[in-house]
Amino acid sequence: MIYNNLNLIDLNDYPVSWWEKLLTLAHEIISDPSKYSKACEGKIMGTLFYEPSTRTQMSFQTAMLRLGGTIIGFDNPATSSVAKGENLKDTTKIVSGYADVVVMRHPTAGSVKAAALTADCPVINAGDGGHLHPTQTLTDLLTLKEEKGHLDNMTIGFCGDLKNGRTVHSLIKAMTCYKNNKFVLISTPELCLPTYIKDVLSAGGHTFTEVTDLDSAITDLDVLYMTRIQRERFSSAEEYEKQKGSYILDCSKMAHAKGDLVVLHPLPRVDEIAIEVDDDPRAMYFKQAKYGMYIRMALILTVLKNSDKPAALITGSEHIHQQCSNPKCITHQEAYLPHYFRGEGTTLECEYCDERTLVK
Ligand code: NCD
């Protein structure tokens, strides 16, 4: 086992009771934000965004400013030493020596865990490639808790790019921890959920169906989580063009949905939700973005308070000669990284990107 700081790489590294504590704290902040306006005075947050972002980066920055702290960082690696060829390890080592907490977004799966291995302060995953996005999941959980009042006993539809949508992966993993949730996976066959996430559903005995038609699926849903087709994660423009516009939620589809449906979307939206839906009281995505700021305030406070037990960063062991089979894994870009895997026998799980690899 390797431990270091109170990082947040994958929400499932922590028990549900820890998530609940954050949701409760966020609720308290919403009811009296001024009480927390000096809570992080003198503290510095570093935001290292190697990939574009509006909501995640700005909600983290606003969260820290509303707590009385200050921020440093970059949102364009081309203007930092990354452009000179600096590796992830060195950049993180330096910034984590300046800041009290580092928030990182990166285009490669497993990158934030890799960075956390050598960081001198807590590191928060703000999205690592098509892998995970735990703080969006905290945002989604807070929205559902506040708007629906519970996180169990729901039929949740996920629609769009389930293959590349990291917010989908993280939220499904989280919702399997609450009782009696059913999952309806709505996508084209090409953009279906990765096997390792389906394995999480199967292993827990959760009911899930895979369908291609949103029109017929919408009637049973309590929650509909729409996502955009993730153009930047396709291998070619032609592949993207084939999938573009596959699903569009409009008022005619909403007419068949339950009266208390909650429509979520991590945003940004491209064309998958028609603008006309914005005025439907069941459209919760703009409110959801605001909840994101409050849950990030709760997270920053918790991490900086540093009184909780950190999750283990690495639970497996090093396999020097084994390569991860996922070409999009950070271990293929940062050659110095130790090859950590979980499990034993013929199949190993990469500690960075969670993909399965057959032993050579
Ligand atoms: C999401 C992301 O970056 O994964 N956006 C966000 O953080 N709110 C979803 C997306 O980009 O489609």
Boltz pocket constraint, residues with backbone or C-beta under 6 A from the ligand:
constraints:
  - pocket:
      binder: B
      contacts: [[A, 52], [A, 55], [A, 56], [A, 126], [A, 127], [A, 129], [A, 133], [A, 136], [A, 166], [A, 167], [A, 227], [A, 228], [A, 230], [A, 266], [A, 267], [A, 268]]
      max_distance: 6.0
